[in-house]
Amino acid sequence: MKKFLALMVALVLVCSMATVASAAEYPSKGISVICPWSAGGGTDSCLRAFCEALSKQLGVTLTVDNQTGASGVIGHEAIADADPDGYTMGMITFELSAYKAQDMSDYTYENYDPLCRVNTDAAAITVNTDWAAANGITDVATFVEYCKAHPGEVMMGGSSSGSVWHIAGGYLMNATGIELKMITYANGAADAVKAAAQGEIQGVTVSLAEARSFIGNGLTVLGVMDTERNSAFPDVPTCQEQGFDVVYATQRGMALPLGCDEEVRAKLQAACAAAIEDPDFIEFMNNAGQTISYMDAEAYTAYLKQAAEDVPQAMEAVGLL
């Protein structure tokens, strides 16, 4: 019995030493970073730029893995379900706060170890250029006037059902008294933007960053749902400037599955704090029109907790629940 107990103690010590050594050497290989949304969208572009900055801090390659589908549920659940060894993490987005309310997933912020918030982006009213010109639409006021004259006819893309950009469309309707036909795209905003540029729908309620590749090339921005103009689009007025009190934005941040070693988490948190200051990352975000809005792990967790209460209330207000 004594020999057995001694052997068990020895095994525990060996395992503990191995864990400490592993944490001290972390990371010793590349890291997979899950993106719940399609390549080319705002989340994907933000994440890829941040991964480049993180790789400089960690000294290993970070590879983005787009696991799309089910309005982002597949990717979000894949992050939470990953092996908590520090070699898989991901970017969680606004939609995580909406899944449980819609019975799409039981996962909430409590299924993750948040690392930091990276970005917030305001929605914008962006329309097909040819359609706008043909109907005398030049700003938010003329857009609202047209929509009131054609209730339910204007088709606007808002990413997936119940997503931040879908809710943006509902919020716009409530704020302006118009009726839109919201068209959803399960894989994310990139598909909605392309459809609007090609004239399949009349416009989108996504962020400027996600629409930017077609702005001036098929799409025209009428107004941004923010309190200030976007520095990358200084000529685009806010909706508030045009007399419509519409302010609305998404958020994106980094998270680990629950159960990662404390030292590993601390290393990643420190790397995120340094990466957010990376000059190349800052330049990319400025050029892309995406807003850097860093929060550390503690503040981001508190933010997500509040969002888990606020978002379902907002969804109910715009008729999504």
GITAPE-V948075 format. One record per pair of residues at least 6 apart in sequence whose C-alpha atoms are under 6 Angstrom apart, sorted by the first residue. I is the first residue (numbers start at 1). J is the second residue. Records with the same first field share a line. If there is no record, write none. Layout:
I->J  J
This chain:
23->264
30->60  61  62
31->62  87  88
32->62  63  88
33->63  64  65  88  89  90
34->64  65  66  90
35->65  66  90  91
36->66  67  68  72  75  76
37->68  187  188
38->68  187  188
41->189  190  210
42->210
49->281
51->62
53->275
54->275
55->61
57->271
67->75
68->75  187
69->187
71->160  186
79->89  90  257
80->112  257
84->257  259  260
85->260
89->255  256
90->254  255
91->253  254
92->252  253
93->251  252
94->250  251
95->163
97->308
99->105
100->106
112->256  257  258
113->255  256  257  258
114->255  297
115->254  255  269  297
116->253  254  295  296  297  300
117->253  294  295  300
118->252  253  292  293  294
119->251  252  291  292  293
120->250  251  291
121->249  250  291
122->207  225  226  248  249
123->205  206  207  225  248  249
124->205  206  207  223  224  225
125->205  221  222  223
126->203  204  220  221  222
127->202  203  219  220
128->196  197  202  203  218  219
129->218  219  220
137->143
139->222
140->222
147->178
148->178
151->179
152->179  180  181
154->180  181
155->181  182  201  202
156->182  183  202  203  204
157->182  183  184  192  204
158->165  166  184  204  205
159->165  184  185  188  189
160->184  185  186  188
161->184
165->205  206
169->205
170->318
173->179
193->211
196->202  203
197->218  219
209->288  289  290
223->237  238  239
224->238  239
225->238  239  246  247  248
226->238  247
229->238
232->289
